[in-house]
Amino acid sequence: MLQTDLYSESMMTKHVCVSKHDPDFSDRRGAAETFRTANLEKNLTSPTHASLDLENLRFGQTFTDHLLTVEHTVGQGWGRPQIRALADGLHVHPAAPVLHYGMCCFEGMKAYLGVDGRGRLFRPDMNMDRLHRSSRRLLLADYEPDELLECLKELLRVERAWLPEREGYSLYIRPFMFSSGHSIGIGRPTSTTIAIMLSPVGPYFQTGLTPIKLFLDERHVRAWPGGVGDCKVGSNYAPTIHPQITAHETHGTPQVLYTMPSSSSSKDDAIVSESGAMNVFFVLDKEDGSGQQLITPPLDGTILPGVTRDSILRLARHWADYEVSEARITIGRLRKAAAEGRLREIFGCGTACIVQPINGLVRADGETLEAPFDASNITSMTARMTRALTDIQYARVPSDWSVPFDDAKIEEKELAGAEPCDDAVMGL
Ligand SMILES: *Cc1c(COP(=O)(O)O)cnc(C)c1O
């Protein structure tokens, strides 16, 4: 079991980064104004999951039959949450601020079918708190995050048959929230819509952990001090697509790793930030030869506080065989480590990919900082972390982080590779 102290420590840290005293997030008109799960209305349509073709799933392109929506209007408050046909779409006025000023935020989570036959979420309270925080930064209508979580669980029970029964597969959950009013004036939102849609997804790569190279972008900046890089707001993502596609066309790298320039003129002093939708970790041999360290950039306001990032830090600190730090990492330090053969592993992490091995960073001038990746090395941090996280997500190892949303013990499910790895058993 994950020890309770480990879990409550996670709750405390969460409140540190979701500060209620930050003036940017203080427009809380009292969460007394919220919708209630008890008022949920269902208008169900005929299910179509029988036609689901797992082999040909492409990420984010197949959706389940129903959508959850709830709407708020200033003066009238929240309406009743509804579960209704996704095919009926959303009705958005052409003047809605979301269409003009990007007044929207979102979340990404997954539901997994556990080896015990129960549908399960992974640390959903963290996603609910993060959505709440993003929405407050945009002055969208306030609500109780716990009520939204209960509505989500109800939607998942309605769509239970869409939960793929196969290792590596899951139901991706996309909650989103936007300003749906009728005015193109730039001002406080007058209407807010919350919606949740579900999409069955497979593993990022069919063949297990396949490394990719990232383009080390020393020109574009994803987020900056005083900005909103720590919120999952739509406006952070639209500008990243052009650099990502250009990097792919020029260097063949599917993703970009952003950096933050320093005030000095040396490129080596720039610091590593994160990827378009993944946090990034490095494993380095320490310079004095006294072991290895796991490093990721700190939550300084420019980094999205990933649930996977937090989980990896907690697991690694718990295992205690690596020095774990959240610290600024300069390009110069990475170049030196790579040149000395001390850059052991790089991996990205996020809900969509869980853990993504990275075997090199390519600079604009073609210089590549190589990090070896050996898929057969099951003792690498990349491999151990992947295993430990998925063991918890599919409930091969019991943990408070895995939250069931149904009781349906349909039948004992034998999922492939159901032997938990030693790390997970020893570590938790
Ligand atoms: C969503 C996201 C992540 C990953 O967060 P998780 O909670 O682990 O899914 C990392 N970086 C950015 C920029 C993101 O948008």
The ligand as a Tripos MOL2 file, in Angstrom:
@<TRIPOS>MOLECULE
LIG
   15    15     1     0     0
SMALL
NO_CHARGES

@<TRIPOS>ATOM
      1 C1         -0.6990   18.3150  -19.3570 C.3       1 LIG1
      2 C2          0.7140   18.7320  -19.4340 C.ar      1 LIG1
      3 C3          1.7520   17.9910  -18.8400 C.ar      1 LIG1
      4 C4          1.5230   16.6570  -18.1990 C.3       1 LIG1
      5 O1          0.7190   16.7370  -17.0530 O.3       1 LIG1
      6 P1          0.0640   15.4070  -16.4530 P.3       1 LIG1
      7 O2         -0.7650   15.9140  -15.3320 O.co2     1 LIG1
      8 O3          1.1820   14.5480  -16.0150 O.co2     1 LIG1
      9 O4         -0.7280   14.7870  -17.5460 O.co2     1 LIG1
     10 C5          3.0340   18.5090  -18.8990 C.ar      1 LIG1
     11 N1          3.3040   19.6730  -19.5200 N.ar      1 LIG1
     12 C6          2.3420   20.4070  -20.1050 C.ar      1 LIG1
     13 C7          2.7040   21.6810  -20.7610 C.3       1 LIG1
     14 C8          1.0240   19.9430  -20.1020 C.ar      1 LIG1
     15 O5          0.0740   20.6480  -20.7000 O.3       1 LIG1
@<TRIPOS>BOND
     1     1     2 1
     2     2     3 ar
     3     2    14 ar
     4     3     4 1
     5     3    10 ar
     6     4     5 1
     7     5     6 1
     8     6     7 2
     9     6     8 1
    10     6     9 1
    11    10    11 ar
    12    11    12 ar
    13    12    13 1
    14    12    14 ar
    15    14    15 1
@<TRIPOS>SUBSTRUCTURE
     1 LIG1         1 GROUP 0 **** ****
